[in-house]
Amino acid sequence: MRVVIAEDLFLLRDGLVRMLEAYDFEIAGAVESGPELARAFVELKPDVAVVDVRLPPSFTDEGLQCALAARRERPGLPVLVLSQHVEQLYARELLADGSGGIGYLLKDRVFDADQFIDAVRRVAAGGTAMDPQVISQLLDRRAQDKPMGQLTPREREVMELMAQGRSNTAIAARLFVTERAVAKHTSNIFGKLGLPPSDDDNRRVLAVLAYLDQGHSRG
């Protein structure tokens, strides 16, 4: 699997290269600026990209915008975005096209190799990997809304894990319950939020996140 990395800090970029290579990823390119990343997407055609949100020369959201532009050219191109802080706007922009292969992690997660590599693999496979802190903030902002207020504490736990991109099997293992119990909880969640159930795990996650984010933008 060929990966392009975009990170302006040399030590972190080098660390990402070494970590991914240790897990048998092929590094197609490692760049440090927005223009270099834009060229890498066109010339190297990676299977997945790991991109810092803020890149030179603007140091605003140049990495994110390059990634979004590349996804417009190659719909569904897997992109894992790294950010120093939780920025809900970035999560909303990434999810806007409604397709999978999207991840948003805080840079602190990089230091947990298992968690980071799991996120890269999930995104590369067309899934979703959202940082737990992003999900938690979205849920907290909606906690007083009527639909959110109807969720039980266990349903909220299930929803947080589901929104991170976890399968029912993974949620069951994490919470030490049966898959049947998880399926019941997810069905209840969709009913309370007015969202139709789906067999497509990725679409299920995107639907939940889109609903929460729309509520945040209206507020």
PyMOL CGO cylinders between C-alpha atoms (Angstrom):
from pymol import cmd
from pymol.cgo import CYLINDER

trace = [
    CYLINDER, 0.00, 0.00, 0.00, 1.55, 3.28, -1.15, 0.3, 1, 1, 1, 1, 1, 1,
    CYLINDER, 1.55, 3.28, -1.15, 1.38, 6.25, 1.21, 0.3, 1, 1, 1, 1, 1, 1,
    CYLINDER, 1.38, 6.25, 1.21, 2.09, 9.95, 0.78, 0.3, 1, 1, 1, 1, 1, 1,
    CYLINDER, 2.09, 9.95, 0.78, 2.93, 11.87, 3.95, 0.3, 1, 1, 1, 1, 1, 1,
    CYLINDER, 2.93, 11.87, 3.95, 2.64, 15.64, 4.26, 0.3, 1, 1, 1, 1, 1, 1,
    CYLINDER, 2.64, 15.64, 4.26, 4.12, 17.14, 7.43, 0.3, 1, 1, 1, 1, 1, 1,
    CYLINDER, 4.12, 17.14, 7.43, 6.30, 20.26, 7.73, 0.3, 1, 1, 1, 1, 1, 1,
    CYLINDER, 6.30, 20.26, 7.73, 8.10, 19.24, 10.94, 0.3, 1, 1, 1, 1, 1, 1,
    CYLINDER, 8.10, 19.24, 10.94, 11.06, 17.08, 9.91, 0.3, 1, 1, 1, 1, 1, 1,
    CYLINDER, 11.06, 17.08, 9.91, 11.23, 14.95, 13.07, 0.3, 1, 1, 1, 1, 1, 1,
    CYLINDER, 11.23, 14.95, 13.07, 7.52, 14.09, 12.97, 0.3, 1, 1, 1, 1, 1, 1,
    CYLINDER, 7.52, 14.09, 12.97, 7.62, 13.47, 9.21, 0.3, 1, 1, 1, 1, 1, 1,
    CYLINDER, 7.62, 13.47, 9.21, 10.62, 11.17, 9.61, 0.3, 1, 1, 1, 1, 1, 1,
    CYLINDER, 10.62, 11.17, 9.61, 8.91, 9.41, 12.51, 0.3, 1, 1, 1, 1, 1, 1,
    CYLINDER, 8.91, 9.41, 12.51, 5.78, 8.80, 10.44, 0.3, 1, 1, 1, 1, 1, 1,
    CYLINDER, 5.78, 8.80, 10.44, 7.87, 7.40, 7.60, 0.3, 1, 1, 1, 1, 1, 1,
    CYLINDER, 7.87, 7.40, 7.60, 9.71, 4.99, 9.91, 0.3, 1, 1, 1, 1, 1, 1,
    CYLINDER, 9.71, 4.99, 9.91, 6.54, 3.89, 11.70, 0.3, 1, 1, 1, 1, 1, 1,
    CYLINDER, 6.54, 3.89, 11.70, 4.60, 3.19, 8.52, 0.3, 1, 1, 1, 1, 1, 1,
    CYLINDER, 4.60, 3.19, 8.52, 7.54, 1.35, 6.95, 0.3, 1, 1, 1, 1, 1, 1,
    CYLINDER, 7.54, 1.35, 6.95, 7.78, -0.79, 10.08, 0.3, 1, 1, 1, 1, 1, 1,
    CYLINDER, 7.78, -0.79, 10.08, 4.20, -1.89, 9.41, 0.3, 1, 1, 1, 1, 1, 1,
    CYLINDER, 4.20, -1.89, 9.41, 4.94, -2.75, 5.76, 0.3, 1, 1, 1, 1, 1, 1,
    CYLINDER, 4.94, -2.75, 5.76, 3.52, 0.39, 4.13, 0.3, 1, 1, 1, 1, 1, 1,
    CYLINDER, 3.52, 0.39, 4.13, 5.38, 1.68, 1.08, 0.3, 1, 1, 1, 1, 1, 1,
    CYLINDER, 5.38, 1.68, 1.08, 6.22, 5.39, 1.33, 0.3, 1, 1, 1, 1, 1, 1,
    CYLINDER, 6.22, 5.39, 1.33, 5.57, 6.87, -2.11, 0.3, 1, 1, 1, 1, 1, 1,
    CYLINDER, 5.57, 6.87, -2.11, 6.55, 10.34, -0.95, 0.3, 1, 1, 1, 1, 1, 1,
    CYLINDER, 6.55, 10.34, -0.95, 7.10, 12.51, 2.13, 0.3, 1, 1, 1, 1, 1, 1,
    CYLINDER, 7.10, 12.51, 2.13, 6.63, 16.25, 1.57, 0.3, 1, 1, 1, 1, 1, 1,
    CYLINDER, 6.63, 16.25, 1.57, 6.56, 19.39, 3.70, 0.3, 1, 1, 1, 1, 1, 1,
    CYLINDER, 6.56, 19.39, 3.70, 4.39, 21.96, 1.89, 0.3, 1, 1, 1, 1, 1, 1,
    CYLINDER, 4.39, 21.96, 1.89, 1.03, 22.42, 0.20, 0.3, 1, 1, 1, 1, 1, 1,
    CYLINDER, 1.03, 22.42, 0.20, 2.39, 22.80, -3.35, 0.3, 1, 1, 1, 1, 1, 1,
    CYLINDER, 2.39, 22.80, -3.35, 4.53, 19.65, -2.93, 0.3, 1, 1, 1, 1, 1, 1,
    CYLINDER, 4.53, 19.65, -2.93, 1.50, 17.74, -1.66, 0.3, 1, 1, 1, 1, 1, 1,
    CYLINDER, 1.50, 17.74, -1.66, -0.63, 18.86, -4.61, 0.3, 1, 1, 1, 1, 1, 1,
    CYLINDER, -0.63, 18.86, -4.61, 2.04, 17.59, -7.02, 0.3, 1, 1, 1, 1, 1, 1,
    CYLINDER, 2.04, 17.59, -7.02, 2.43, 14.35, -5.08, 0.3, 1, 1, 1, 1, 1, 1,
    CYLINDER, 2.43, 14.35, -5.08, -1.28, 13.58, -5.40, 0.3, 1, 1, 1, 1, 1, 1,
    CYLINDER, -1.28, 13.58, -5.40, -1.09, 14.02, -9.18, 0.3, 1, 1, 1, 1, 1, 1,
    CYLINDER, -1.09, 14.02, -9.18, 2.28, 12.41, -9.89, 0.3, 1, 1, 1, 1, 1, 1,
    CYLINDER, 2.28, 12.41, -9.89, 2.47, 9.63, -7.29, 0.3, 1, 1, 1, 1, 1, 1,
    CYLINDER, 2.47, 9.63, -7.29, -1.19, 8.57, -7.13, 0.3, 1, 1, 1, 1, 1, 1,
    CYLINDER, -1.19, 8.57, -7.13, -0.98, 7.16, -3.59, 0.3, 1, 1, 1, 1, 1, 1,
    CYLINDER, -0.98, 7.16, -3.59, -3.37, 4.60, -2.14, 0.3, 1, 1, 1, 1, 1, 1,
    CYLINDER, -3.37, 4.60, -2.14, -3.72, 6.69, 1.02, 0.3, 1, 1, 1, 1, 1, 1,
    CYLINDER, -3.72, 6.69, 1.02, -2.43, 10.05, 2.27, 0.3, 1, 1, 1, 1, 1, 1,
    CYLINDER, -2.43, 10.05, 2.27, -1.51, 11.14, 5.81, 0.3, 1, 1, 1, 1, 1, 1,
    CYLINDER, -1.51, 11.14, 5.81, -1.76, 14.93, 5.84, 0.3, 1, 1, 1, 1, 1, 1,
    CYLINDER, -1.76, 14.93, 5.84, -1.09, 17.66, 8.39, 0.3, 1, 1, 1, 1, 1, 1,
    CYLINDER, -1.09, 17.66, 8.39, -3.88, 20.25, 8.28, 0.3, 1, 1, 1, 1, 1, 1,
    CYLINDER, -3.88, 20.25, 8.28, -1.51, 23.23, 8.47, 0.3, 1, 1, 1, 1, 1, 1,
    CYLINDER, -1.51, 23.23, 8.47, 1.25, 23.29, 5.86, 0.3, 1, 1, 1, 1, 1, 1,
    CYLINDER, 1.25, 23.29, 5.86, 3.51, 25.97, 4.34, 0.3, 1, 1, 1, 1, 1, 1,
    CYLINDER, 3.51, 25.97, 4.34, 3.30, 28.43, 2.82, 0.3, 1, 1, 1, 1, 1, 1,
    CYLINDER, 3.30, 28.43, 2.82, 0.04, 29.63, 4.41, 0.3, 1, 1, 1, 1, 1, 1,
    CYLINDER, 0.04, 29.63, 4.41, 0.13, 27.58, 7.66, 0.3, 1, 1, 1, 1, 1, 1,
    CYLINDER, 0.13, 27.58, 7.66, -3.67, 27.79, 7.79, 0.3, 1, 1, 1, 1, 1, 1,
    CYLINDER, -3.67, 27.79, 7.79, -5.57, 24.80, 6.40, 0.3, 1, 1, 1, 1, 1, 1,
    CYLINDER, -5.57, 24.80, 6.40, -3.48, 24.26, 3.28, 0.3, 1, 1, 1, 1, 1, 1,
    CYLINDER, -3.48, 24.26, 3.28, -3.01, 20.53, 3.85, 0.3, 1, 1, 1, 1, 1, 1,
    CYLINDER, -3.01, 20.53, 3.85, -6.74, 20.00, 4.30, 0.3, 1, 1, 1, 1, 1, 1,
    CYLINDER, -6.74, 20.00, 4.30, -7.60, 21.99, 1.18, 0.3, 1, 1, 1, 1, 1, 1,
    CYLINDER, -7.60, 21.99, 1.18, -5.05, 20.05, -0.90, 0.3, 1, 1, 1, 1, 1, 1,
    CYLINDER, -5.05, 20.05, -0.90, -6.57, 16.81, 0.33, 0.3, 1, 1, 1, 1, 1, 1,
    CYLINDER, -6.57, 16.81, 0.33, -10.11, 17.96, -0.46, 0.3, 1, 1, 1, 1, 1, 1,
    CYLINDER, -10.11, 17.96, -0.46, -9.04, 19.06, -3.95, 0.3, 1, 1, 1, 1, 1, 1,
    CYLINDER, -9.04, 19.06, -3.95, -7.40, 15.66, -4.54, 0.3, 1, 1, 1, 1, 1, 1,
    CYLINDER, -7.40, 15.66, -4.54, -10.62, 13.90, -3.45, 0.3, 1, 1, 1, 1, 1, 1,
    CYLINDER, -10.62, 13.90, -3.45, -12.57, 15.95, -5.95, 0.3, 1, 1, 1, 1, 1, 1,
    CYLINDER, -12.57, 15.95, -5.95, -10.24, 14.69, -8.66, 0.3, 1, 1, 1, 1, 1, 1,
    CYLINDER, -10.24, 14.69, -8.66, -10.22, 11.14, -7.28, 0.3, 1, 1, 1, 1, 1, 1,
    CYLINDER, -10.22, 11.14, -7.28, -13.51, 10.59, -5.41, 0.3, 1, 1, 1, 1, 1, 1,
    CYLINDER, -13.51, 10.59, -5.41, -13.01, 8.37, -2.40, 0.3, 1, 1, 1, 1, 1, 1,
    CYLINDER, -13.01, 8.37, -2.40, -9.24, 8.88, -2.23, 0.3, 1, 1, 1, 1, 1, 1,
    CYLINDER, -9.24, 8.88, -2.23, -8.37, 7.78, 1.34, 0.3, 1, 1, 1, 1, 1, 1,
    CYLINDER, -8.37, 7.78, 1.34, -7.07, 10.67, 3.44, 0.3, 1, 1, 1, 1, 1, 1,
    CYLINDER, -7.07, 10.67, 3.44, -6.12, 10.71, 7.12, 0.3, 1, 1, 1, 1, 1, 1,
    CYLINDER, -6.12, 10.71, 7.12, -5.80, 14.29, 8.39, 0.3, 1, 1, 1, 1, 1, 1,
    CYLINDER, -5.80, 14.29, 8.39, -3.70, 15.15, 11.44, 0.3, 1, 1, 1, 1, 1, 1,
    CYLINDER, -3.70, 15.15, 11.44, -4.35, 18.24, 13.52, 0.3, 1, 1, 1, 1, 1, 1,
    CYLINDER, -4.35, 18.24, 13.52, -2.81, 19.77, 16.64, 0.3, 1, 1, 1, 1, 1, 1,
    CYLINDER, -2.81, 19.77, 16.64, -6.22, 20.74, 18.05, 0.3, 1, 1, 1, 1, 1, 1,
    CYLINDER, -6.22, 20.74, 18.05, -9.85, 19.72, 17.67, 0.3, 1, 1, 1, 1, 1, 1,
    CYLINDER, -9.85, 19.72, 17.67, -11.36, 21.76, 14.83, 0.3, 1, 1, 1, 1, 1, 1,
    CYLINDER, -11.36, 21.76, 14.83, -14.95, 20.74, 14.15, 0.3, 1, 1, 1, 1, 1, 1,
    CYLINDER, -14.95, 20.74, 14.15, -14.96, 22.71, 10.89, 0.3, 1, 1, 1, 1, 1, 1,
    CYLINDER, -14.96, 22.71, 10.89, -12.25, 20.42, 9.51, 0.3, 1, 1, 1, 1, 1, 1,
    CYLINDER, -12.25, 20.42, 9.51, -14.29, 17.34, 10.42, 0.3, 1, 1, 1, 1, 1, 1,
    CYLINDER, -14.29, 17.34, 10.42, -17.34, 18.83, 8.71, 0.3, 1, 1, 1, 1, 1, 1,
    CYLINDER, -17.34, 18.83, 8.71, -15.41, 19.64, 5.52, 0.3, 1, 1, 1, 1, 1, 1,
    CYLINDER, -15.41, 19.64, 5.52, -13.95, 16.15, 5.36, 0.3, 1, 1, 1, 1, 1, 1,
    CYLINDER, -13.95, 16.15, 5.36, -17.36, 14.53, 5.73, 0.3, 1, 1, 1, 1, 1, 1,
    CYLINDER, -17.36, 14.53, 5.73, -19.16, 16.88, 3.36, 0.3, 1, 1, 1, 1, 1, 1,
    CYLINDER, -19.16, 16.88, 3.36, -18.96, 14.66, 0.25, 0.3, 1, 1, 1, 1, 1, 1,
    CYLINDER, -18.96, 14.66, 0.25, -20.58, 11.76, 2.06, 0.3, 1, 1, 1, 1, 1, 1,
    CYLINDER, -20.58, 11.76, 2.06, -18.00, 9.18, 0.93, 0.3, 1, 1, 1, 1, 1, 1,
    CYLINDER, -18.00, 9.18, 0.93, -15.67, 7.06, 3.00, 0.3, 1, 1, 1, 1, 1, 1,
    CYLINDER, -15.67, 7.06, 3.00, -11.93, 6.76, 3.26, 0.3, 1, 1, 1, 1, 1, 1,
    CYLINDER, -11.93, 6.76, 3.26, -11.72, 9.65, 5.72, 0.3, 1, 1, 1, 1, 1, 1,
    CYLINDER, -11.72, 9.65, 5.72, -9.90, 10.08, 9.01, 0.3, 1, 1, 1, 1, 1, 1,
    CYLINDER, -9.90, 10.08, 9.01, -9.33, 12.95, 11.42, 0.3, 1, 1, 1, 1, 1, 1,
    CYLINDER, -9.33, 12.95, 11.42, -6.91, 12.44, 14.31, 0.3, 1, 1, 1, 1, 1, 1,
    CYLINDER, -6.91, 12.44, 14.31, -5.13, 14.64, 16.79, 0.3, 1, 1, 1, 1, 1, 1,
    CYLINDER, -5.13, 14.64, 16.79, -1.36, 14.45, 16.46, 0.3, 1, 1, 1, 1, 1, 1,
    CYLINDER, -1.36, 14.45, 16.46, -1.10, 13.02, 19.96, 0.3, 1, 1, 1, 1, 1, 1,
    CYLINDER, -1.10, 13.02, 19.96, -2.59, 9.79, 18.61, 0.3, 1, 1, 1, 1, 1, 1,
    CYLINDER, -2.59, 9.79, 18.61, 0.48, 9.27, 16.43, 0.3, 1, 1, 1, 1, 1, 1,
    CYLINDER, 0.48, 9.27, 16.43, 2.45, 8.32, 19.52, 0.3, 1, 1, 1, 1, 1, 1,
    CYLINDER, 2.45, 8.32, 19.52, 0.17, 5.31, 20.03, 0.3, 1, 1, 1, 1, 1, 1,
    CYLINDER, 0.17, 5.31, 20.03, 1.44, 3.18, 17.15, 0.3, 1, 1, 1, 1, 1, 1,
    CYLINDER, 1.44, 3.18, 17.15, -1.35, 0.59, 17.31, 0.3, 1, 1, 1, 1, 1, 1,
    CYLINDER, -1.35, 0.59, 17.31, -4.09, 3.24, 17.30, 0.3, 1, 1, 1, 1, 1, 1,
    CYLINDER, -4.09, 3.24, 17.30, -2.47, 5.25, 14.51, 0.3, 1, 1, 1, 1, 1, 1,
    CYLINDER, -2.47, 5.25, 14.51, -1.78, 2.27, 12.25, 0.3, 1, 1, 1, 1, 1, 1,
    CYLINDER, -1.78, 2.27, 12.25, -5.30, 0.96, 12.85, 0.3, 1, 1, 1, 1, 1, 1,
    CYLINDER, -5.30, 0.96, 12.85, -6.66, 4.37, 11.73, 0.3, 1, 1, 1, 1, 1, 1,
    CYLINDER, -6.66, 4.37, 11.73, -4.52, 4.38, 8.58, 0.3, 1, 1, 1, 1, 1, 1,
    CYLINDER, -4.52, 4.38, 8.58, -5.64, 0.88, 7.65, 0.3, 1, 1, 1, 1, 1, 1,
    CYLINDER, -5.64, 0.88, 7.65, -9.31, 1.64, 8.28, 0.3, 1, 1, 1, 1, 1, 1,
    CYLINDER, -9.31, 1.64, 8.28, -9.17, 4.79, 6.17, 0.3, 1, 1, 1, 1, 1, 1,
    CYLINDER, -9.17, 4.79, 6.17, -7.23, 3.01, 3.40, 0.3, 1, 1, 1, 1, 1, 1,
    CYLINDER, -7.23, 3.01, 3.40, -9.95, 0.33, 3.33, 0.3, 1, 1, 1, 1, 1, 1,
    CYLINDER, -9.95, 0.33, 3.33, -12.60, 3.00, 2.74, 0.3, 1, 1, 1, 1, 1, 1,
    CYLINDER, -12.60, 3.00, 2.74, -13.72, 3.35, 6.34, 0.3, 1, 1, 1, 1, 1, 1,
    CYLINDER, -13.72, 3.35, 6.34, -13.83, 6.21, 8.80, 0.3, 1, 1, 1, 1, 1, 1,
    CYLINDER, -13.83, 6.21, 8.80, -11.51, 7.02, 11.70, 0.3, 1, 1, 1, 1, 1, 1,
    CYLINDER, -11.51, 7.02, 11.70, -12.59, 10.02, 13.73, 0.3, 1, 1, 1, 1, 1, 1,
    CYLINDER, -12.59, 10.02, 13.73, -10.73, 11.17, 16.82, 0.3, 1, 1, 1, 1, 1, 1,
    CYLINDER, -10.73, 11.17, 16.82, -12.64, 10.37, 20.03, 0.3, 1, 1, 1, 1, 1, 1,
    CYLINDER, -12.64, 10.37, 20.03, -12.22, 13.97, 21.22, 0.3, 1, 1, 1, 1, 1, 1,
    CYLINDER, -12.22, 13.97, 21.22, -13.95, 15.30, 18.11, 0.3, 1, 1, 1, 1, 1, 1,
    CYLINDER, -13.95, 15.30, 18.11, -16.86, 12.92, 18.66, 0.3, 1, 1, 1, 1, 1, 1,
    CYLINDER, -16.86, 12.92, 18.66, -17.04, 13.77, 22.35, 0.3, 1, 1, 1, 1, 1, 1,
    CYLINDER, -17.04, 13.77, 22.35, -17.20, 17.51, 21.66, 0.3, 1, 1, 1, 1, 1, 1,
    CYLINDER, -17.20, 17.51, 21.66, -19.93, 17.08, 19.06, 0.3, 1, 1, 1, 1, 1, 1,
    CYLINDER, -19.93, 17.08, 19.06, -21.94, 14.94, 21.46, 0.3, 1, 1, 1, 1, 1, 1,
    CYLINDER, -21.94, 14.94, 21.46, -21.44, 17.38, 24.33, 0.3, 1, 1, 1, 1, 1, 1,
    CYLINDER, -21.44, 17.38, 24.33, -22.68, 20.28, 22.22, 0.3, 1, 1, 1, 1, 1, 1,
    CYLINDER, -22.68, 20.28, 22.22, -25.85, 18.33, 21.41, 0.3, 1, 1, 1, 1, 1, 1,
    CYLINDER, -25.85, 18.33, 21.41, -26.35, 16.87, 24.88, 0.3, 1, 1, 1, 1, 1, 1,
    CYLINDER, -26.35, 16.87, 24.88, -29.18, 19.29, 25.74, 0.3, 1, 1, 1, 1, 1, 1,
    CYLINDER, -29.18, 19.29, 25.74, -31.03, 18.74, 22.45, 0.3, 1, 1, 1, 1, 1, 1,
    CYLINDER, -31.03, 18.74, 22.45, -34.15, 16.61, 22.75, 0.3, 1, 1, 1, 1, 1, 1,
    CYLINDER, -34.15, 16.61, 22.75, -32.98, 13.67, 20.56, 0.3, 1, 1, 1, 1, 1, 1,
    CYLINDER, -32.98, 13.67, 20.56, -29.58, 13.49, 22.27, 0.3, 1, 1, 1, 1, 1, 1,
    CYLINDER, -29.58, 13.49, 22.27, -31.18, 13.80, 25.69, 0.3, 1, 1, 1, 1, 1, 1,
    CYLINDER, -31.18, 13.80, 25.69, -33.12, 10.61, 24.99, 0.3, 1, 1, 1, 1, 1, 1,
    CYLINDER, -33.12, 10.61, 24.99, -29.98, 8.47, 24.70, 0.3, 1, 1, 1, 1, 1, 1,
    CYLINDER, -29.98, 8.47, 24.70, -29.10, 6.30, 27.67, 0.3, 1, 1, 1, 1, 1, 1,
    CYLINDER, -29.10, 6.30, 27.67, -25.52, 6.36, 29.02, 0.3, 1, 1, 1, 1, 1, 1,
    CYLINDER, -25.52, 6.36, 29.02, -24.85, 2.99, 27.33, 0.3, 1, 1, 1, 1, 1, 1,
    CYLINDER, -24.85, 2.99, 27.33, -26.29, 4.22, 24.02, 0.3, 1, 1, 1, 1, 1, 1,
    CYLINDER, -26.29, 4.22, 24.02, -24.00, 7.23, 24.20, 0.3, 1, 1, 1, 1, 1, 1,
    CYLINDER, -24.00, 7.23, 24.20, -21.00, 4.93, 24.71, 0.3, 1, 1, 1, 1, 1, 1,
    CYLINDER, -21.00, 4.93, 24.71, -22.06, 2.85, 21.72, 0.3, 1, 1, 1, 1, 1, 1,
    CYLINDER, -22.06, 2.85, 21.72, -22.60, 5.97, 19.61, 0.3, 1, 1, 1, 1, 1, 1,
    CYLINDER, -22.60, 5.97, 19.61, -19.15, 7.36, 20.42, 0.3, 1, 1, 1, 1, 1, 1,
    CYLINDER, -19.15, 7.36, 20.42, -17.50, 4.09, 19.35, 0.3, 1, 1, 1, 1, 1, 1,
    CYLINDER, -17.50, 4.09, 19.35, -19.74, 3.79, 16.29, 0.3, 1, 1, 1, 1, 1, 1,
    CYLINDER, -19.74, 3.79, 16.29, -18.88, 7.34, 15.24, 0.3, 1, 1, 1, 1, 1, 1,
    CYLINDER, -18.88, 7.34, 15.24, -15.18, 6.54, 15.51, 0.3, 1, 1, 1, 1, 1, 1,
    CYLINDER, -15.18, 6.54, 15.51, -15.72, 3.92, 12.81, 0.3, 1, 1, 1, 1, 1, 1,
    CYLINDER, -15.72, 3.92, 12.81, -15.89, 0.82, 15.00, 0.3, 1, 1, 1, 1, 1, 1,
    CYLINDER, -15.89, 0.82, 15.00, -17.82, -2.21, 13.81, 0.3, 1, 1, 1, 1, 1, 1,
    CYLINDER, -17.82, -2.21, 13.81, -20.45, -3.89, 15.98, 0.3, 1, 1, 1, 1, 1, 1,
    CYLINDER, -20.45, -3.89, 15.98, -17.96, -6.67, 16.71, 0.3, 1, 1, 1, 1, 1, 1,
    CYLINDER, -17.96, -6.67, 16.71, -15.34, -4.18, 17.88, 0.3, 1, 1, 1, 1, 1, 1,
    CYLINDER, -15.34, -4.18, 17.88, -17.87, -2.27, 19.98, 0.3, 1, 1, 1, 1, 1, 1,
    CYLINDER, -17.87, -2.27, 19.98, -19.05, -5.49, 21.63, 0.3, 1, 1, 1, 1, 1, 1,
    CYLINDER, -19.05, -5.49, 21.63, -15.46, -6.43, 22.49, 0.3, 1, 1, 1, 1, 1, 1,
    CYLINDER, -15.46, -6.43, 22.49, -14.72, -2.95, 23.88, 0.3, 1, 1, 1, 1, 1, 1,
    CYLINDER, -14.72, -2.95, 23.88, -17.83, -2.83, 26.08, 0.3, 1, 1, 1, 1, 1, 1,
    CYLINDER, -17.83, -2.83, 26.08, -17.81, -6.54, 27.03, 0.3, 1, 1, 1, 1, 1, 1,
    CYLINDER, -17.81, -6.54, 27.03, -21.32, -7.13, 25.69, 0.3, 1, 1, 1, 1, 1, 1,
    CYLINDER, -21.32, -7.13, 25.69, -22.76, -9.32, 22.94, 0.3, 1, 1, 1, 1, 1, 1,
    CYLINDER, -22.76, -9.32, 22.94, -23.05, -8.23, 19.32, 0.3, 1, 1, 1, 1, 1, 1,
    CYLINDER, -23.05, -8.23, 19.32, -26.79, -8.73, 19.64, 0.3, 1, 1, 1, 1, 1, 1,
    CYLINDER, -26.79, -8.73, 19.64, -26.85, -6.17, 22.44, 0.3, 1, 1, 1, 1, 1, 1,
    CYLINDER, -26.85, -6.17, 22.44, -24.85, -3.71, 20.33, 0.3, 1, 1, 1, 1, 1, 1,
    CYLINDER, -24.85, -3.71, 20.33, -27.23, -4.19, 17.40, 0.3, 1, 1, 1, 1, 1, 1,
    CYLINDER, -27.23, -4.19, 17.40, -30.15, -3.41, 19.70, 0.3, 1, 1, 1, 1, 1, 1,
    CYLINDER, -30.15, -3.41, 19.70, -28.44, -0.27, 21.00, 0.3, 1, 1, 1, 1, 1, 1,
    CYLINDER, -28.44, -0.27, 21.00, -27.61, 0.98, 17.50, 0.3, 1, 1, 1, 1, 1, 1,
    CYLINDER, -27.61, 0.98, 17.50, -31.19, 0.38, 16.38, 0.3, 1, 1, 1, 1, 1, 1,
    CYLINDER, -31.19, 0.38, 16.38, -32.43, 2.41, 19.35, 0.3, 1, 1, 1, 1, 1, 1,
    CYLINDER, -32.43, 2.41, 19.35, -29.96, 5.19, 18.58, 0.3, 1, 1, 1, 1, 1, 1,
    CYLINDER, -29.96, 5.19, 18.58, -31.08, 5.50, 14.99, 0.3, 1, 1, 1, 1, 1, 1,
    CYLINDER, -31.08, 5.50, 14.99, -34.70, 5.51, 16.07, 0.3, 1, 1, 1, 1, 1, 1,
    CYLINDER, -34.70, 5.51, 16.07, -34.17, 8.25, 18.64, 0.3, 1, 1, 1, 1, 1, 1,
    CYLINDER, -34.17, 8.25, 18.64, -32.15, 10.41, 16.25, 0.3, 1, 1, 1, 1, 1, 1,
    CYLINDER, -32.15, 10.41, 16.25, -34.54, 9.90, 13.36, 0.3, 1, 1, 1, 1, 1, 1,
    CYLINDER, -34.54, 9.90, 13.36, -31.87, 8.20, 11.24, 0.3, 1, 1, 1, 1, 1, 1,
    CYLINDER, -31.87, 8.20, 11.24, -32.70, 5.06, 9.20, 0.3, 1, 1, 1, 1, 1, 1,
    CYLINDER, -32.70, 5.06, 9.20, -30.64, 1.94, 10.04, 0.3, 1, 1, 1, 1, 1, 1,
    CYLINDER, -30.64, 1.94, 10.04, -28.12, 0.80, 7.43, 0.3, 1, 1, 1, 1, 1, 1,
    CYLINDER, -28.12, 0.80, 7.43, -26.09, -2.32, 6.81, 0.3, 1, 1, 1, 1, 1, 1,
    CYLINDER, -26.09, -2.32, 6.81, -23.28, -0.14, 5.49, 0.3, 1, 1, 1, 1, 1, 1,
    CYLINDER, -23.28, -0.14, 5.49, -21.12, 0.64, 8.52, 0.3, 1, 1, 1, 1, 1, 1,
    CYLINDER, -21.12, 0.64, 8.52, -19.34, 3.58, 6.91, 0.3, 1, 1, 1, 1, 1, 1,
    CYLINDER, -19.34, 3.58, 6.91, -22.56, 5.24, 5.76, 0.3, 1, 1, 1, 1, 1, 1,
    CYLINDER, -22.56, 5.24, 5.76, -23.99, 4.66, 9.22, 0.3, 1, 1, 1, 1, 1, 1,
    CYLINDER, -23.99, 4.66, 9.22, -21.07, 6.52, 10.79, 0.3, 1, 1, 1, 1, 1, 1,
    CYLINDER, -21.07, 6.52, 10.79, -21.25, 9.38, 8.29, 0.3, 1, 1, 1, 1, 1, 1,
    CYLINDER, -21.25, 9.38, 8.29, -24.99, 9.72, 8.80, 0.3, 1, 1, 1, 1, 1, 1,
    CYLINDER, -24.99, 9.72, 8.80, -24.59, 10.04, 12.57, 0.3, 1, 1, 1, 1, 1, 1,
    CYLINDER, -24.59, 10.04, 12.57, -21.75, 12.52, 12.27, 0.3, 1, 1, 1, 1, 1, 1,
    CYLINDER, -21.75, 12.52, 12.27, -23.56, 14.55, 9.62, 0.3, 1, 1, 1, 1, 1, 1,
    CYLINDER, -23.56, 14.55, 9.62, -26.65, 14.76, 11.82, 0.3, 1, 1, 1, 1, 1, 1,
    CYLINDER, -26.65, 14.76, 11.82, -24.64, 15.91, 14.83, 0.3, 1, 1, 1, 1, 1, 1,
    CYLINDER, -24.64, 15.91, 14.83, -22.63, 18.41, 12.81, 0.3, 1, 1, 1, 1, 1, 1,
    CYLINDER, -22.63, 18.41, 12.81, -25.69, 19.92, 11.15, 0.3, 1, 1, 1, 1, 1, 1,
    CYLINDER, -25.69, 19.92, 11.15, -27.15, 20.49, 14.56, 0.3, 1, 1, 1, 1, 1, 1,
    CYLINDER, -27.15, 20.49, 14.56, -23.94, 22.21, 15.66, 0.3, 1, 1, 1, 1, 1, 1,
    CYLINDER, -23.94, 22.21, 15.66, -23.90, 24.48, 12.60, 0.3, 1, 1, 1, 1, 1, 1,
    CYLINDER, -23.90, 24.48, 12.60, -27.53, 25.48, 13.19, 0.3, 1, 1, 1, 1, 1, 1,
    CYLINDER, -27.53, 25.48, 13.19, -26.67, 26.41, 16.77, 0.3, 1, 1, 1, 1, 1, 1,
]
cmd.load_cgo(trace, "trace")
